[in-house]
Amino acid sequence: MKEGSIVEIDYTGKSVLTGNVFESTVEKKAIDAGIFSKENQYKPMVVVVGKGHVLPGLENSLKEMKQGEERKVLVKPEEGWGERKPGNIAVVPLQQFKKEKMQPFPGLVVEINGRQGKIQSVNGGRVRIDFNHPLAGKDLEYELKIVREITEPKEQAEALYKKYFYMVPDAEKKLKLKQGEIEVSLSPRWSTNLAPLKEIFSSLVTKHVKGFSKVKFVEEFVEKKEHEKKPEEKNKTEKDEKEANFKTGKKPEEEKGKTVKKEKETVEKKRRKKKGKEAYSKTEKTGKEQAEKKQQK
């Protein structure tokens, strides 16, 4: 494959030392290895060759492979997750964890100052944390296959769109392919948070998808209609209404009637108050006129 080619690949990685599988894009292999998770999507991964979407060791193999080809690839630490570095092991005071109301123990994965590490030991008021990648310093073996190369520009754009915005619900995103331009609509709550992904997507599309030289992002708020809501959303709304009614001890119809009645009473009070003021003004005016007549006599 040439650099910049857009392909779909399947892979399964395991440790050479233990033989344990740690990741796979193939559901059956994940199940067989005991690493299956409902949260993961098991399907071929979209990769732009030469853009760092996979480990360097796999990247080099992809450049040598053809569509449909499958091979086993040995990945050394220098072409994988790097060598283990002593400088990536730190000792943190136990008191720091107590301030955060955390109880550290060996094996617990924590994040400190934006770095993720695994606790190795807890002794003498000190916590030893390894910030090296779990696969650093290990020889890895991958079963790698190029499922297919995506060559049609429209399909390439759609594939990259799904790759970078898969986490956005369908109701909150939209893709439009125009003449020489791609327009991506995102709801406000996603638009700002995904700024880095928007930049990467735009760069890849304009450089590697022929016929598209411009990428436009639009913030679009779309209110869900009742029939478009998922069952769980409808149930949540109904549940919230029931809980609110339960707290007041009223039924929905009673609450509605009570509100209407209250609004009518408010209007009536305002009307009476206004009428009272007018009557008072009229009486006061009449009193003044009578007093003036007496003085004239």
MITIPA-984730 format. One record per atom (N, C-alpha, C): residue in one letter; x negated, y, z. Coordinates in steps of 0.1 Angstrom, whole numbers, plus 5000, padded with zeros to 4 digits. Layout:
N
aXYZ;...
REM end
This chain:
297
m499249885000;m500050005000;m499150135000;k499650234993;k498950354992;k499250445005;e498350535008;e498650625019;e499850705015;g500750725024;g501950805022;g503150715017;s502950585015;s504050495011;s504950485023;i506250475020;i507250455031;i507750315030;v507450245041;v507850095041;v508550055054;e509249945053;e509849885065;e508949755068;i508649755081;i507749635086;i508349565098;d508049435099;d508349365111;d507049325117;y507049315130;y505749275137;y506149215151;t505249135155;t505249075168;t503849075174;g503649135186;g502349145192;g502249055204;k501048995206;k500748915218;k499348935222;s499048905235;s497648905240;s496948785236;v495748805231;v494948685227;v494548605239;l494248665250;l493748595262;l494848515268;t496048565270;t497148495276;t498148425267;g498248485255;g499248435245;g500648485248;n500748575257;n502048635260;n502448745250;v503648735245;v504248825236;v504748955244;f504349065240;f504749195247;f505649285239;e505749265226;e506749335218;e507049275205;s508149295199;s508549245186;s509749315181;t509849335168;t510949395161;t511949285157;v511649165159;v512549055155;v513248995167;e514549005167;e515348965179;e515148825184;k515048725174;k514848585178;k513548565185;k512548635180;k511148615186;k511148685200;a511848795202;a511948855215;a512648765225;i513748705220;i514448615229;i513648495233;d512948435223;d512148315226;d510948345236;a510448475235;a509348515244;a509848565257;g511148575259;g511748625272;g511548765274;i511448845263;i511348995265;i512449065259;f513548995255;f514749065249;f515349165258;s515749275252;s516449385260;s517549435252;k518749455258;k519849505251;k519649655247;e518749715253;e518549855251;e517749885238;n517049775234;n516149785222;n516949755209;q516549815198;q517049785185;q516149695177;y516549575174;y515749475167;y516049485152;k515149555145;k515249565131;k513949615125;p513649605112;p512449655107;p512149795110;m510949825113;m510549965116;m510050045104;v510550165102;v510150255091;v508850315094;v507850305085;v506550355087;v506050435074;v505450545077;v504750615066;v503250575067;v502750495057;v501450445058;v500350555059;g499450545069;g498350645070;g498750755079;k499950755085;k500350875094;k500350845109;g499750735112;g499550705127;g500850645133;h501750595126;h502950535131;h502750405138;v501650335135;v501250215141;v499750215146;l499250115153;l497850115157;l496950115145;p495750175147;p494750185136;p494550045129;g494449945138;g494149805133;g495249755123;l496549795126;l497649755118;l497649845105;e497349975107;e497350065096;e496450025085;n495249975089;n494249935079;n494749815071;s495449725078;s495949605072;s497049635062;l497949735066;l499049775057;l498549825044;k497449895044;k496849945032;k496349835022;e496149715028;e495649605020;e496749515015;m497949535021;m499049435019;m500049485008;k500849395003;k501849424993;k503249394999;q504249434992;q505649414996;q505949264997;g506549225009;g506849085011;g505749005017;e504549065017;e503348985023;e503448985038;e502948875044;e502848855058;e501548795062;r500948855073;r499648805077;r499448825093;k498548755098;k498148765112;k496948865113;v497048955122;v496049065123;v495449065137;l494149055138;l493449065151;l493049205153;v493549265164;v493249405167;v492349415180;k491149465178;k490249485188;k490549615196;p490149625208;p490449745216;p490149875209;e489049885202;e488750015195;e489750045184;e490449945179;e491449975169;e492849955175;g492949945188;g494249925195;g494450035205;w494449995217;w494750095228;w493450145235;g492350115229;g491050165234;g490550085246;e489350115250;e488750045261;e489250105274;r489150025285;r489550075298;r488450175303;k488950285308;k488050385313;k488150405328;p487050395335;p487050415350;p487550555354;g487350645345;g487850785349;g489450795349;n490050695343;n491550695343;n492150625355;i491250595365;i491750535378;i491550645389;a492650675396;a492650785406;a493150735419;v492750805430;v493250775443;v494050895448;v495250865452;v496150975456;v496550955471;p496651065479;p497051045493;p498450995494;l498550895504;l499950845506;l500950945510;q500451055517;q501351165521;q502051225509;q501451225498;q502051285486;q503251215482;f503251085484;f504451005480;f505551015491;k505051035504;k506051055514;k506851185513;k506151285508;k506751415505;k507851405495;e507651315485;e508651285475;e509651175479;k509551135492;k510451025497;k510350895488;m509050865485;m508850745477;m507950645486;q508250515484;q507550415491;q506750335480;p505450375479;p504550305469;p504250165472;f504050085462;f503649945464;f502949895451;p502049795452;p501349745440;p502249705429;g501949755417;g502849715405;g503849815401;l504049915410;l505050015407;l504550115397;v505250145387;v504850235376;v505350375380;v504450475381;v504750615385;v504250715375;e504850835376;e504350945367;e503951055376;i502651095374;i502151215382;i501451305372;n501951435373;n501451545364;n501451505349;g502551435345;g502851405331;g502051275327;r501351215336;r500651085333;r501250965339;q501450865331;q502050745337;q501050635340;g501150585352;g500150485356;g500850375365;k500050275368;k500550165377;k499750155389;i500450145401;i499850145414;i499050005415;q497850015419;q497049885420;q496949845435;s496849945444;s496849905458;s497250025467;v497649995480;v497950095489;v497250055502;n496250125506;n495450095518;n494950225525;g494950225538;g494350335546;g494850465542;g496150485540;g496650615536;g496350665522;r495850565514;r495450605500;r496150515490;v496550565479;v497150495468;v496350495456;r495850375451;r495050365439;r495950345427;i495750435417;i496650425405;i495750415393;d496150325384;d495450295371;d496250365360;f495650475354;f496350545343;f495950495329;n495150385329;n494850325316;n496050265310;h496150255297;h497350185291;h497250045294;p498449975297;p498449835301;p497649745291;l497649785278;l496949695269;l495549745265;a495049845272;a493649895270;a492649785273;g491649775265;g490549675267;g490949535264;k492049515258;k492549375254;k492549355239;d492149225236;d492249185222;d493749145219;l494249195208;l495649165205;l495749095191;e496849025190;e497148955177;e498548985173;y498649035161;y499949075155;y500348985143;e501648945143;e502148895131;e502849005123;l502249045112;l502749165105;l503249135091;k504449195088;k505049165075;k505649295069;i505349325056;i505949435049;i507249385043;v508349415049;v509649375045;v509949425031;r509749555029;r509949615016;r509349755016;e509149805004;e508749945002;e509950024998;i510150135004;i511250225000;i510750324990;t511250324978;t510750404967;t511750514962;e512950494964;e513950594959;e514050714969;p513850834964;p513750954973;p514950974983;k516150954978;k517250964986;k517250874998;e516850744995;e516850645006;e515650675015;q514550725010;q513450755018;q513850865028;a514550965024;a514951075032;a515951025043;e516850935039;e517850875049;e517150795059;a516050715055;a515350625064;a514550715074;l513950825070;l513250905079;l514150975089;y515351015084;y516351085092;y516850985103;k517050865100;k517450765110;k516350735120;k515150735115;k513950705123;k513750815134;y513950935130;y513651045140;y514851095148;f516051065143;f517251115150;f518251005154;y517650885156;y518450775159;y519250795173;m518650865182;m519150885195;m520350975196;v520651055185;v521751145184;v522951075180;p524051085187;p525351015183;p525751065169;d526350975161;d526751005148;d527751125147;a528551145158;a529451255158;a528751395160;e527451395164;e526751515166;e525651535157;k525651465145;k524651495135;k525151465121;k524551525112;k524951505098;k523851535088;l523751455078;l522651475068;l523351515054;k522851615048;k523251655035;k522051665025;l522151595014;l521051605004;l521551684992;k520851804991;k521151894980;k520051894970;q520151974959;q519151984949;q517852044955;g516851954957;g515652004963;g515552044977;e516752014984;e516852064998;e517551955007;i517051945019;i517751855029;i518251935040;e519551915043;e520151995054;e520551895065;v520051925077;v520351835089;v521051915099;s522351875102;s523151945112;s523051875125;l522751945136;l522751885150;l523551965159;s524151905169;s524951975179;s523952055188;p524352165194;p523452255201;p522652185212;r523352085219;r522652015230;r521451935226;w521351895213;w520251815207;w519251905200;s519752005194;s518952085185;s517652145191;t517752205203;t516652255210;t515652155215;n516252045221;n515351945227;n514551865217;l515051855205;l514351775195;l513451865185;a513051975190;a512252065181;a510951995176;p510151925184;p508951855179;p509351755168;l510351675170;l510751575160;l511251645147;k511851755148;k512351835136;k511151875128;e510051915135;e508851955128;e508151845121;i508051725128;i507451605121;i508251565109;f509551555111;f510451515100;f510351595088;s510351735090;s510151825079;s508851805072;s507751785079;s506451775073;s506351645065;l506951535070;l506851415062;l507751415050;v508851475051;v509751485039;v509251565028;t508751685032;t508251775021;t506951725015;k506151645022;k504951595017;k505051455010;h505951375014;h506051235009;h507351195002;v508351275002;v509551244995;v509751334983;k509551274971;k509651354959;k510951424957;g510951544952;g512151614948;g512751704959;f512151694971;f512651774982;f511551864988;s511651984986;s510652084990;s511052165002;k512252155006;k512752235017;k513652155027;v513452175040;v514352115050;v514952215058;k516252215060;k516952315067;k517752255079;f517652315091;f518352265102;f519452355106;v520552305109;v521752385113;v522352335126;e522652435135;e523352395147;e524852395144;e525452285147;e526852275144;e527652215156;f528552285161;f529352235172;f530652175167;v530952055170;v532151985165;v532851935177;e534051985179;e534851935190;e535551805186;k535451705195;k535951575192;k537551585193;k538151525183;k539651515184;k539951395192;e541251395197;e541651285206;e541451145200;h541751125187;h541650995181;h540250955178;e539351055179;e537951025176;e537150985188;k537751015200;k537050975213;k536950825214;k535950785220;k535750645223;k536650605235;p537050485236;p537950435247;p537450475261;e536050465263;e535550495276;e535650645279;e535650735268;e535750875270;e537250915274;k538150845267;k539550865270;k539850815284;n539350705288;n539550645301;n539050745312;k537850805309;k537250895319;k538051015321;t538651065310;t539551185311;t540751155319;e541351035316;e542550995323;e542250975338;k541050915341;k540650885354;k540451015362;d539851115356;d539551245362;d540951315366;e541851305356;e543151365359;e543951295370;k543851155371;k544451085381;k543851115395;e542551125395;e541851155408;e542251295413;a542351395403;a542751525407;a544151525413;n545051455406;n546451445410;n546651375424;f545751275426;f545851195438;f545451285450;k544451375448;k544051465459;k545151565463;t545951605453;t547051695456;t548251625460;g548351495458;g549551415461;g550651445451;k550351495440;k551451525430;k551251445417;k552251425410;k552251365397;k551951475386;p551451425375;p551051525364;p552251615361;e553451565360;e554651645356;e554951745367;e554751695380;e555051785391;e554051905391;e552751875388;e551751975388;e552052075378;k552452025366;k552752115355;k553952205358;g554952145364;g556152225368;g555852325379;k554952285388;k554552375399;k553852495394;t553052475384;t552252575378;t553152675371;v554152625363;v555052715356;v555852795366;k556352725377;k557152795387;k556352905393;k555052875396;k554252975403;k554053095394;e553853065381;e553653175371;e554953265371;k556053205371;k557353285371;k557553365383;e557153305395;e557253385408;e556253505407;t555153485402;t554153595401;t554653705393;v555253675381;v555853775372;v556953845379;e557853775387;e558953835394;e558453925404;k557453885412;k556853975422;k556354105417;k555654095405;k555154215399;k556254305395;r557354245389;r558454325385;r559154395396;r559354325408;r559954385419;r559054495425;k557754465425;k556854565431;k556854695423;k556954675409;k556954795400;k558254875402;k559354795404;k560654855406;k560754935419;g560054875429;g560054935442;g559355065442;k558155065435;k557355195434;k558155295427;e558955255416;e559755355409;e560855415417;a561455325425;a562555365434;a561955465445;y560855435450;y560155515460;y559855655455;s559355655442;s558955785436;s560255865434;k561255795430;k562555875427;k563055935440;t563055855451;t563555895464;t562756015469;e561456005468;e560556105472;e560756235465;k561056225451;k561256335443;k562556405447;t563556325450;t564956385454;t564756455467;g564056395476;g563856465490;g563156595488;k562256605480;k561556735478;k562456835472;e563256795462;e564156885456;e565156945466;q565756855475;q566656895485;q566056995495;a564756965498;a564057055508;a563857195502;e563557205489;e563357325482;e564657405481;k565757345479;k567057405479;k567457475492;k567157405503;k567457455516;k566657575519;q565357575515;q564557695517;q564957815509;q565557785497;q566057895489;q567257965495;k568157885502;k569357935508;k568958015520;
REM end
